[in-house]
């Protein structure tokens, strides 16, 4: 499994930061946006990769995500935080999966909920932050 870290490979490849570059005021140039890569050989979409996980190609082009996705898995964590928080795997509309946090009560986030990118990076953890698109009707749960 690939784990993103500040390794020698990242330093040699230059800056691989996939969020919008900062403007003069410290905010991104136009709204917070999430960037991802797409392999030019096989068309696979991925997030924070150096090589394509399907064909191992290194010819990746950067694209901007629309910011819409679906929660595939959500877990409530209680460790190392004063309050419970959720960690979710979000499948984006473009076809890649990203780990992030969904705003709201941690117990209220379920698989299949639609989400929209709220901010491209959590200032503490560095993960994308999402918000629910619509509150689902959960009368029987």
JOUR-V210562 format. One record per residue. RES is the residue in one small letter. SS is DSSP state (H for helix, E for strand, C for the rest). PHI is phi in whole degrees, -180 to 180 (999 if undefined). Layout:
# JOUR-V210562
res	ss	phi
RES	SS	PHI
RES	SS	PHI
This chain:
# JOUR-V210562
res	ss	phi
x	C	999
x	C	-80
x	C	-126
x	C	-74
x	C	-150
x	C	-81
x	C	-94
x	H	-64
x	H	-62
x	H	-67
x	H	-67
x	H	-71
x	H	-81
x	C	90
x	C	-75
x	C	-110
x	C	-63
x	C	-104
x	E	-103
x	C	-58
x	C	-65
x	E	-76
x	C	-85
x	C	-69
x	C	-83
x	C	91
x	C	-102
x	E	-69
x	C	-66
x	C	-130
x	C	-25
x	C	-63
x	C	-135
x	E	-108
x	E	-107
x	E	-138
x	E	-110
x	E	-131
x	E	-70
x	C	-77
x	C	-86
x	C	-112
x	C	84
x	C	-71
x	E	-92
x	E	-151
x	C	-126
x	C	58
x	C	-127
x	C	-101
x	C	-130
x	C	-67
x	C	-73
x	C	-94
x	C	-110
x	C	63
x	C	-74
x	C	-107
x	C	-89
x	E	-113
x	E	-110
x	E	-91
x	E	-131
x	E	-97
x	C	-82
x	C	-72
x	C	92
x	E	-101
x	E	-160
x	E	-131
x	E	-71
x	E	-97
x	E	-157
x	E	-138
x	E	-129
x	E	-96
x	E	-108
x	C	-119
x	C	-91
x	C	59
x	C	-140
x	C	-70
x	C	-131
x	C	-67
x	E	-141
x	E	-106
x	E	-124
x	E	-126
x	E	-99
x	E	-111
x	E	-92
x	E	-79
x	C	-61
x	C	-78
x	C	111
x	C	-105
x	E	-114
x	E	-133
x	E	-92
x	E	-161
x	E	-120
x	E	-105
x	C	-69
x	C	116
x	C	-66
x	H	-58
x	H	-76
x	H	-90
x	C	-101
x	C	-130
x	C	-60
x	C	95
x	C	-68
x	E	-88
x	E	-133
x	E	-130
x	E	-63
x	E	-97
x	E	-134
x	C	-71
x	C	-154
x	C	-72
x	C	-64
x	C	-90
x	C	-99
x	C	76
x	C	-100
x	E	-65
x	E	-117
x	E	-119
x	E	-130
x	E	-66
x	C	-73
x	C	-142
x	C	-75
x	C	-72
x	C	-83
x	C	-123
x	C	-73
x	C	-102
x	C	-109
